[in-house]
Amino acid sequence: MAKKKSSALPSRYVNAQKRYPGVLAAYERFGLALEKAGPLSKRDQRLVKLGLAFGAKLEGASHSAVRKGLDADLAPREMEHAAMLAMSTLGFSHGMTCLCWVQDVTQKNGKKGRSGRR
């Protein structure tokens, strides 16, 4: 039985899948190959991807990384901590933005991050 996803894919992504199925299928296979290319656990991969999205200041990628983090059993609080860590590297205001991006997804999915692991 497939594991339940934390939320549905964004409609723009679904529309692109319908319009360009070969391209999106190839993109997804590429992502899977990258995940299998090294020793990092799924949780570690999700934290790395979240940090990359934060550092690149990409809202959509950050939302995606949070959704995938939830699917990999990262707690909202863990991802909020990653956003807090961004404050000393990226600046306070950008770290606060990252925190909002985490909460955009976790609060939409009913998974509050204030009390530790879900």
N, C-alpha and C positions, 0 to 999 in steps of 0.2 A: 504494500500500500504506500502511495506517495505521501511524503510529509506535507502537511498543509502549509502553504505560503502565508507570510505575514500580511500580505495585501495583494490585490490585483496589480498587474502590470499597468503602467501609465497608458492612457488611451493613445497617445502619440506613438508609443512604441508598438502597441498592438496594430495600429493603422499602418505603420511602416512594415510590420511583418506581413500584413495582408497584401500590401502593394509591392513589396520587394522580398518575397519569401526566401529566395536563394541567398541573397545578401545577408539577411538577418540570421539565417541558419548557419552560414559560414562564420559570421561574427560570434555566434554562440559556441560553435565548435572551437574556435580560436581561444575563447575565454576558458573553456574546459581544458584545453591543452595546456594553457598557461598555469592553471591551478594544479595540474598533475606534474608539472615540470620540476618541482622542488619539494623539499621536506616540510614546509610549513603546514601546520594543521589548518583545517577550515576556519576555525576561530581566529587564528593568527593572521590568515590571509584576509579575513574580513576586517580586522583592525588595521592592517596595513592599507587596504584599499580605502578605508574610511579616512585615515590620515592623509593619504594622497589626494583624495577629493577635497578635504579641508584645505590642504596646503595650496592646491590649485585654484581655490575659491570658486568651486563649481557646485552650485546649489543642486542641480539635478543629479549629478553624480553622488553628492553627499546623501540625498534622499534615497537613491538606489542602494548605496552602501549601508545605510541604516536598515532598509528593508531586508537586505541580504544578511546583515548582521543578526537581525532577529531570527531569521530562518536558520542561522548557524548557532543559535542559542546564546548569543550575546545578550546580556541584560541591558535594558535602557540605561541604567546607572553606569555601566561600563562605557557605553558610548558617550554619555554625558561627560564622563571623566576624560575621555579622549578630547572632547571639545574644550574642556577646561585647560588641558595641557597645551592646547593651541594658543592660549592667551599669552604665554611667555615666549612663544616662537613667532607667531603671526601678528601679535598685538591684541590688546584687550578687546577692542571693538570687533575684530574679526573672530576672536574666540567666542564672543557672545553670539555672533551670527551663526557660528558652527553649532552652538548649543541650541539655538532656535531651530536649525535644520534638523537636529536629532529629534527635538520635541515635536516638530511638524509631523513626523512619521509616527513616533511612539504614542503621542496623544491621540492621533487619528485612529490608531489601532487599539486604543484602550490600554496601553501598556505604559503606565507612568514610571518614571525613572527615579523617584526620590527614595525608595525604600530598598535599595539593593537589587539582588537578582530577582527576576520575575518568577 
